[in-house]
Amino acid sequence: MKVLVLGGGPDAEREISLKSAAGVAAALRTRHEVVEQTIGRIDLDELRAMPGDVVFPALHGFFGEGGPMQELLEADGRPYVGSGPQAARWCMDKIGTKLAALSLGVATAPACLFDPRDDAAPIDPPLVLKPTHDGSSVGLHMCEDQVSWVRGRDAARADVAANPYRSYMIERLVRGRELTVGLLGGPEGLRALPIIEIGPASGVYDYEAKYHRSDTRYTVGPELPAGVGERVSQAALQLGRHLGVRDLARVDFLLDSGGSAWVLEVNTMPGFTPTSLLPKAARAVGLSFEDLCAHLVELACARGR
């Protein structure tokens, strides 16, 4: 089988996508013929000209993960790894994800869209200011007080002025332990992988802590208060199924000091870098990185058949 692995994309997470695509391609070469293709913002004719029987879009960000690429893949007609266009759009929209969570009774922090024309925030600090349609903590501002709010607000204003398609949201800051639940597809649908706790050495789990520092701690199957692990895993599954996720996803939570878990977001194409969390969780259930990538390709092919 010839697998077309796409990496890059036009979004802020391009650097991480290139690393993910390189990892996926190397893993799949142990089982299949692989064609690696670095892309920007492509059209349908360009996609159709690329060889491959099945497509693995290792793309992160709005274009590659949030619906536009999935629409191209649907029109192309070849089987591909990951969620379809509707689920991709819903999960990329952090406000939409929050509304879905609330409809299911899954706790999520109050939030609203950021309007660059406003000097004040409708939520008092401490708060989080971040893009509505990006991941990897790109553009994340932790606003602990009025001074840091003004600094974050001005940075977001400048970003929106330079990139009018980008939007930001304001979210009440929840302090606590960061947990993530990987979701993996199979013959009977999605299942939850073991919970991973993320422990940055200092500060928050931002872009630097994720990809450029070696002192972040990852604990697979952390000790949690009674019943919390089951509730978090069930909430992740419930939300993933409600949003129509398929093949793979990762759902992020913050666990506060009172034992309440607050959902942050759903990622439909999590990273496949050496520090990425979904491969760590898969290894905990006996799936090597090579096994995981091959399994995802088989899911796509089975759906195509």
Sequence and secondary structure as in RCSB ss.txt:
>XXXX:A:sequence
MKVLVLGGGPDAEREISLKSAAGVAAALRTRHEVVEQTIGRIDLDELRAMPGDVVFPALHGFFGEGGPMQELLEA
DGRPYVGSGPQAARWCMDKIGTKLAALSLGVATAPACLFDPRDDAAPIDPPLVLKPTHDGSSVGLHMCEDQVSWV
RGRDAARADVAANPYRSYMIERLVRGRELTVGLLGGPEGLRALPIIEIGPASGVYDYEAKYHRSDTRYTVGPELP
AGVGERVSQAALQLGRHLGVRDLARVDFLLDSGGSAWVLEVNTMPGFTPTSLLPKAARAVGLSFEDLCAHLVELA
CARGR
>XXXX:A:secstr
 EEEEEEE SSTTHHHHHHHHHHHHHHHTTTSEEEEEEESS  HHHHHTS  SEEEE   SHHHHSSHHHHHHHH
H S BSS  HHHHHHHH HHHHHHHHHHHT     EEE  TT SS SS SSEEEEETT  TTTT EEE SHHHHH
HHHHHHHHHHHH TT  EEEEE   SEEEEEEEE  TTS EE   EEEE SSS   HHHHHT S  EEEES   S
TTHHHHHHHHHHHHHHHHT  SEEEEEEEE TTS EEEEEEESS   STT HHHHHHHHTT  HHHHHHHHHHHH
HHHH 
